[in-house]
Amino acid sequence: MFVVDEESWSWLLFQDQNDMYLTVLCGGVAMFNVDIQLSQAEVSSYRSFGRSFIEELAKSIAFNPSVYSSRKSNFRNEFDLTTVIKDWRESK
C-alpha cells in the first residue's frame, strides 16, 4: 500500500497492487472521512485523465457523501495507513 497523490485537507488516493482507494474529508464543523475502493471504470478514468478525475470524484463525494455510503470500504483496518502517509509526506 502506498499513497499515489493527495490534496491537503481534501483527499488521499492510495494504491495496493491493482486496487485503488480514495478517502475524502467531508463535513463542516463535524468532519468525517468517506473511504471507497475505486471501481475498475474509475481506475481506468484515473489512468486516462489523471489527477483531474480524482479531484472531480472527491468533490462529488464531499458534496454528497450519502450517495457513496453503499461503497464504504474498510481498507483503513487492513493497512497501516499511518506509516504509509508518513512515508509519503517525508518523501515530498
C-alpha positions as a Markdown table, in Angstrom:
| # | Residue | x | y | z |
|---|---|---|---|---|
| 1 | Met | 0.0 | 0.0 | 0.0 |
| 2 | Phe | 1.3 | 3.4 | -0.9 |
| 3 | Val | -0.1 | 7.0 | -1.4 |
| 4 | Val | -0.4 | 7.9 | -5.0 |
| 5 | Asp | -1.5 | 11.5 | -4.6 |
| 6 | Glu | -3.2 | 13.9 | -2.2 |
| 7 | Glu | -4.9 | 17.3 | -1.9 |
| 8 | Ser | -4.3 | 18.6 | 1.7 |
| 9 | Trp | -7.5 | 18.8 | 3.8 |
| 10 | Ser | -9.5 | 17.2 | 0.9 |
| 11 | Trp | -8.5 | 13.7 | -0.2 |
| 12 | Leu | -5.9 | 11.0 | -0.3 |
| 13 | Leu | -5.5 | 8.4 | -3.1 |
| 14 | Phe | -3.9 | 5.0 | -2.2 |
| 15 | Gln | -2.9 | 2.0 | -4.2 |
| 16 | Asp | -2.3 | -1.6 | -3.3 |
| 17 | Gln | -1.3 | -3.7 | -6.2 |
| 18 | Asn | -4.1 | -3.2 | -8.8 |
| 19 | Asp | -6.6 | -1.8 | -6.2 |
| 20 | Met | -7.1 | 1.9 | -5.6 |
| 21 | Tyr | -8.8 | 3.6 | -2.7 |
| 22 | Leu | -9.9 | 7.1 | -2.1 |
| 23 | Thr | -10.5 | 8.8 | 1.2 |
| 24 | Val | -12.3 | 12.1 | 1.2 |
| 25 | Leu | -12.7 | 14.6 | 4.0 |
| 26 | Cys | -16.3 | 15.6 | 4.3 |
| 27 | Gly | -18.4 | 17.8 | 6.6 |
| 28 | Gly | -18.2 | 21.2 | 8.1 |
| 29 | Val | -18.0 | 21.6 | 11.8 |
| 30 | Ala | -18.2 | 17.8 | 12.2 |
| 31 | Met | -15.5 | 16.4 | 9.9 |
| 32 | Phe | -15.5 | 12.8 | 8.8 |
| 33 | Asn | -13.9 | 10.6 | 6.1 |
| 34 | Val | -15.7 | 8.7 | 3.3 |
| 35 | Asp | -13.5 | 5.8 | 2.2 |
| 36 | Ile | -14.2 | 4.0 | -1.1 |
| 37 | Gln | -12.5 | 1.5 | -3.3 |
| 38 | Leu | -12.4 | 2.7 | -6.9 |
| 39 | Ser | -14.2 | 0.6 | -9.4 |
| 40 | Gln | -12.3 | -0.6 | -12.5 |
| 41 | Ala | -14.0 | 2.1 | -14.6 |
| 42 | Glu | -12.8 | 4.7 | -12.1 |
| 43 | Val | -9.3 | 3.3 | -12.1 |
| 44 | Ser | -9.4 | 3.5 | -15.9 |
| 45 | Ser | -10.6 | 7.0 | -15.9 |
| 46 | Tyr | -7.9 | 8.0 | -13.4 |
| 47 | Arg | -5.3 | 6.4 | -15.7 |
| 48 | Ser | -6.7 | 8.3 | -18.7 |
| 49 | Phe | -7.4 | 11.7 | -17.1 |
| 50 | Gly | -5.1 | 11.8 | -14.1 |
| 51 | Arg | -5.5 | 14.0 | -11.0 |
| 52 | Ser | -8.4 | 16.0 | -12.5 |
| 53 | Phe | -10.6 | 12.9 | -12.5 |
| 54 | Ile | -9.8 | 12.3 | -8.8 |
| 55 | Glu | -10.5 | 15.9 | -7.9 |
| 56 | Glu | -13.9 | 15.8 | -9.5 |
| 57 | Leu | -14.7 | 12.4 | -7.9 |
| 58 | Ala | -13.6 | 13.8 | -4.5 |
| 59 | Lys | -15.8 | 16.9 | -4.9 |
| 60 | Ser | -18.8 | 14.7 | -5.8 |
| 61 | Ile | -18.2 | 12.6 | -2.6 |
| 62 | Ala | -17.6 | 15.7 | -0.4 |
| 63 | Phe | -20.8 | 17.4 | -1.6 |
| 64 | Asn | -23.0 | 14.3 | -1.4 |
| 65 | Pro | -21.4 | 11.7 | 0.8 |
| 66 | Ser | -24.6 | 9.7 | 1.4 |
| 67 | Val | -24.7 | 8.7 | -2.3 |
| 68 | Tyr | -21.4 | 6.8 | -1.7 |
| 69 | Ser | -22.4 | 5.2 | 1.6 |
| 70 | Ser | -23.1 | 1.9 | -0.1 |
| 71 | Arg | -19.5 | 1.8 | -1.4 |
| 72 | Lys | -17.9 | 2.2 | 2.0 |
| 73 | Ser | -14.5 | 0.5 | 2.3 |
| 74 | Asn | -12.8 | -0.7 | 5.4 |
| 75 | Phe | -9.3 | -0.6 | 3.9 |
| 76 | Arg | -8.1 | 1.5 | 6.9 |
| 77 | Asn | -8.5 | -1.6 | 9.0 |
| 78 | Glu | -6.4 | -3.7 | 6.6 |
| 79 | Phe | -3.4 | -1.5 | 6.2 |
| 80 | Asp | -1.1 | 0.6 | 8.4 |
| 81 | Leu | -2.0 | 3.9 | 6.8 |
| 82 | Thr | -0.2 | 6.0 | 9.5 |
| 83 | Thr | 3.1 | 4.7 | 8.2 |
| 84 | Val | 2.1 | 4.9 | 4.6 |
| 85 | Ile | 1.1 | 8.5 | 4.9 |
| 86 | Lys | 4.1 | 9.4 | 7.0 |
| 87 | Asp | 6.4 | 7.9 | 4.4 |
| 88 | Trp | 4.6 | 9.7 | 1.6 |
| 89 | Arg | 4.9 | 13.1 | 3.3 |
| 90 | Glu | 8.5 | 12.6 | 4.2 |
| 91 | Ser | 9.4 | 11.8 | 0.6 |
| 92 | Lys | 7.9 | 15.1 | -0.7 |
